[in-house]
Amino acid sequence: MKIRHTDVLVIGGGLAGLRCAVGARRRGLDVRILSLVPAKRSHSVAAQGGMQASLANAIKGAGDNEDVHFEDTVRGSDWGCDQLVARMFTHMAPKAVRELAAWGVPWNRVRKGDHEAVINGQRVTLTERDEAHGLITARDFGGTRKWRTCYTSDGTGHAMLYALGDRAVAESIPVDERVEAIALIHDGGRCQGAVVRDLITGELTAWMAEATVMATGGHGRIYGVSTNALINEGMGAALALETGVARLANMEAVQFHPTAIVPAGILVTEGCRGDGGLLRDVDGHRFMPDYEPEKAELASRDVVSRRMAEHIRRGKGVPGDATKPEHLWLDITGLGAAHIDKNLREVKDICQYFLGIDPAKDWIPVRPTQHYSMGGIRTNHRGESPWLRGLFACGEAACWDLHGFNRLGGNSVAETVVAGMLVGEYVADYVEQEGGRLSMSPGLAREALAREEARIGAILARPGHEDAQAIRRSMEDIMTRQVGLFR
Ligand SMILES: Cc1cc2nc3c(=O)[nH]c(=O)nc-3n(C[C@H](O)[C@H](O)[C@H](O)COP(=O)(O)OP(=O)(O)OC[C@H]3O[C@@H](n4cnc5c(N)ncnc54)[C@H](O)[C@@H]3O)c2cc1C
């Protein structure tokens, strides 16, 4: 039996796990990251549109500050978030964006005279603030009163994840990839690490740790159609729940994104609408202003998604067929080919590869689709489980309750790095204060290993003929039909 030790075990190599690991490492601790896939292939890489931070450099961001960001976040959450957490978050987001710039993220910048924009479908020229030239700029996103979403074209997650992946290497943090945590080791009161399976050899290892951080991402793949990567199955939440001690929270709060392409379910970013894209129905009518006169396409995501479903129910959807469900249109043709080539190039690629269309000329078929998990492993504002000491969580896997019932676009990648930054420090505090007094229990690790070996053996030896894939498809179908857009 293999038992290994580290101070901090971070399960998950996406944005949240990497940033948390860097924080704890910088406090002098031994840190190890585990990931199902190479860290730079974590789902964070798919984030397109951007990261919210109230820098107030863009012309339409003038007057922005952390109070305005806080108010938008609280309102956007349907007044359901934890306001202490929202305060901490909006206060730290500008620092996080600048830190990432220093670590190599090539944020789009304000350019002198580059003041053309499409607002509410109309191309306008903005004339002030040439002095902001060279500063990090921002685009418009749903549910925000200011242009606050910092971006690198529509490959923001890619740029952020690569910068943080490189940072982890620079800090000499080992990343074990193609391994899967399959159980937490705990004594009912304190978490002491995890049992981990090597996905290539099948070998089990007990990783014992003073602090264990779950940064395992969301659980979108419990739905049949989702914008999430195939690995986003909610494994972290399941492991926490299976302890019988740690708890989950807000699991009913699931976000549906208005614009996933039909039928593949691949996301095209909210940046499309932020930059001026419009939603149209079967008649080519732009319907969102009829429902939401003030923000139209840029009302918050839950609102736009529900309005789209409502409009389809009124018979205004584009009829589907055997290959395609009923849908609506996203029209970004007004932005022009040059803008799309520069700022929405991944969207262009997705449209070409998966639909065979050119979004500069053709409307994109879209429909609301499962996108984000607001719920997750319940923690306090320090990212620690109130029920299982030494168990921390951050990023999409966690519910420290920043998003309440609806997350604002751009607030998630911002959350991953801010939470990583803060929770990394709290984890280090915990290990420094409690570490010397914690006695690791190798007996506990041996028991956990034996239990997991027996469990896997029992599964392999089962004589039944049930088809796991069929059961899974049935679950996905139930979730899609019955746990959907309307609560
Ligand atoms: C298509 C798309 C576009 C998006 N665009 C934006 C955007 O523009 N702005 C924004 O704010 N948000 C966006 N989001 C949301 C945002 O990208 C995610 O919420 C965020 O990146 C999640 O980061 P994370 O670090 O919490 O998890 P992830 O990046 O999902 O990382 C999870 C990690 O956990 C590991 N893991 C999971 N289970 C195990 C296990 N059992 N054992 C070991 N390792 C495990 C995985 O290997 C992975 O390394 C988008 C989401 C999607 C789907």
The ligand as an SDF file (V2000), in Angstrom:
LIG
                    3D

 53 58  0  0  0  0  0  0  0  0999 V2000
  -17.6270   27.2660  -22.5310 C   0  0  0  0  0  0  0  0  0  0  0  0
  -17.4740   28.0590  -21.2650 C   0  0  0  0  0  0  0  0  0  0  0  0
  -17.1150   29.3920  -21.3200 C   0  0  0  0  0  0  0  0  0  0  0  0
  -16.9790   30.1350  -20.1520 C   0  0  0  0  0  0  0  0  0  0  0  0
  -16.6290   31.4530  -20.2260 N   0  0  0  0  0  0  0  0  0  0  0  0
  -16.5050   32.1640  -19.0830 C   0  0  0  0  0  0  0  0  0  0  0  0
  -16.1370   33.5460  -19.1350 C   0  0  0  0  0  0  0  0  0  0  0  0
  -15.9190   34.1170  -20.2040 O   0  0  0  0  0  0  0  0  0  0  0  0
  -16.0290   34.2130  -17.9660 N   0  0  0  0  0  0  0  0  0  0  0  0
  -16.2600   33.6190  -16.7520 C   0  0  0  0  0  0  0  0  0  0  0  0
  -16.1480   34.2770  -15.7350 O   0  0  0  0  0  0  0  0  0  0  0  0
  -16.5750   32.3080  -16.6850 N   0  0  0  0  0  0  0  0  0  0  0  0
  -16.7010   31.5740  -17.8100 C   0  0  0  0  0  0  0  0  0  0  0  0
  -17.0370   30.2470  -17.7300 N   0  0  0  0  0  0  0  0  0  0  0  0
  -17.0510   29.5830  -16.4130 C   0  0  0  0  0  0  0  0  0  0  0  0
  -15.6090   29.3220  -15.9470 C   0  0  0  0  0  0  0  0  0  0  0  0
  -14.7990   28.9840  -17.0380 O   0  0  0  0  0  0  0  0  0  0  0  0
  -15.5180   28.1760  -14.9270 C   0  0  0  0  0  0  0  0  0  0  0  0
  -16.4880   28.3550  -13.9380 O   0  0  0  0  0  0  0  0  0  0  0  0
  -14.1440   28.1670  -14.2410 C   0  0  0  0  0  0  0  0  0  0  0  0
  -13.1180   28.2060  -15.1870 O   0  0  0  0  0  0  0  0  0  0  0  0
  -13.9970   26.9450  -13.3480 C   0  0  0  0  0  0  0  0  0  0  0  0
  -12.6700   26.8840  -12.8970 O   0  0  0  0  0  0  0  0  0  0  0  0
  -12.2460   25.8630  -11.7350 P   0  0  0  0  0  0  0  0  0  0  0  0
  -10.8020   26.0630  -11.5020 O   0  0  0  0  0  0  0  0  0  0  0  0
  -13.1750   25.9970  -10.5830 O   0  0  0  0  0  0  0  0  0  0  0  0
  -12.5310   24.4200  -12.3640 O   0  0  0  0  0  0  0  0  0  0  0  0
  -11.9880   23.7020  -13.6910 P   0  0  0  0  0  0  0  0  0  0  0  0
  -11.2520   24.6180  -14.5900 O   0  0  0  0  0  0  0  0  0  0  0  0
  -13.1570   22.9590  -14.2390 O   0  0  0  0  0  0  0  0  0  0  0  0
  -10.9220   22.6920  -13.1360 O   0  0  0  0  0  0  0  0  0  0  0  0
  -11.3040   21.5240  -12.4230 C   0  0  0  0  0  0  0  0  0  0  0  0
  -10.0600   20.6930  -12.1780 C   0  0  0  0  0  0  0  0  0  0  0  0
  -10.3850   19.6340  -11.3110 O   0  0  0  0  0  0  0  0  0  0  0  0
   -9.8040   18.4300  -11.7830 C   0  0  0  0  0  0  0  0  0  0  0  0
  -10.6020   17.3310  -11.2180 N   0  0  0  0  0  0  0  0  0  0  0  0
  -11.9500   17.1820  -11.2030 C   0  0  0  0  0  0  0  0  0  0  0  0
  -12.2980   16.0800  -10.5300 N   0  0  0  0  0  0  0  0  0  0  0  0
  -11.1480   15.5120  -10.1000 C   0  0  0  0  0  0  0  0  0  0  0  0
  -10.8410   14.3560   -9.3260 C   0  0  0  0  0  0  0  0  0  0  0  0
  -11.8040   13.5490   -8.8530 N   0  0  0  0  0  0  0  0  0  0  0  0
   -9.5400   14.0660   -9.0910 N   0  0  0  0  0  0  0  0  0  0  0  0
   -8.5390   14.8670   -9.5680 C   0  0  0  0  0  0  0  0  0  0  0  0
   -8.7880   15.9870  -10.2800 N   0  0  0  0  0  0  0  0  0  0  0  0
  -10.0640   16.3090  -10.5260 C   0  0  0  0  0  0  0  0  0  0  0  0
   -9.8170   18.5710  -13.2850 C   0  0  0  0  0  0  0  0  0  0  0  0
   -8.8600   17.7400  -13.8930 O   0  0  0  0  0  0  0  0  0  0  0  0
   -9.4530   20.0500  -13.4190 C   0  0  0  0  0  0  0  0  0  0  0  0
   -8.0590   20.2140  -13.3680 O   0  0  0  0  0  0  0  0  0  0  0  0
  -17.2050   29.5080  -18.9050 C   0  0  0  0  0  0  0  0  0  0  0  0
  -17.5830   28.1720  -18.8480 C   0  0  0  0  0  0  0  0  0  0  0  0
  -17.7540   27.4700  -20.0200 C   0  0  0  0  0  0  0  0  0  0  0  0
  -18.2790   26.0790  -19.9250 C   0  0  0  0  0  0  0  0  0  0  0  0
  1  2  1  0
  2  3  1  0
  2 52  2  0
  3  4  2  0
  4  5  1  0
  4 50  1  0
  5  6  2  0
  6  7  1  0
  6 13  1  0
  7  8  2  0
  7  9  1  0
  9 10  1  0
 10 11  2  0
 10 12  1  0
 12 13  2  0
 13 14  1  0
 14 15  1  0
 14 50  1  0
 15 16  1  0
 16 17  1  0
 16 18  1  0
 18 19  1  0
 18 20  1  0
 20 21  1  0
 20 22  1  0
 22 23  1  0
 23 24  1  0
 24 25  2  0
 24 26  1  0
 24 27  1  0
 27 28  1  0
 28 29  2  0
 28 30  1  0
 28 31  1  0
 31 32  1  0
 32 33  1  0
 33 34  1  0
 33 48  1  0
 34 35  1  0
 35 36  1  0
 35 46  1  0
 36 37  1  0
 36 45  1  0
 37 38  2  0
 38 39  1  0
 39 40  1  0
 39 45  2  0
 40 41  1  0
 40 42  2  0
 42 43  1  0
 43 44  2  0
 44 45  1  0
 46 47  1  0
 46 48  1  0
 48 49  1  0
 50 51  2  0
 51 52  1  0
 52 53  1  0
M  END
$$$$
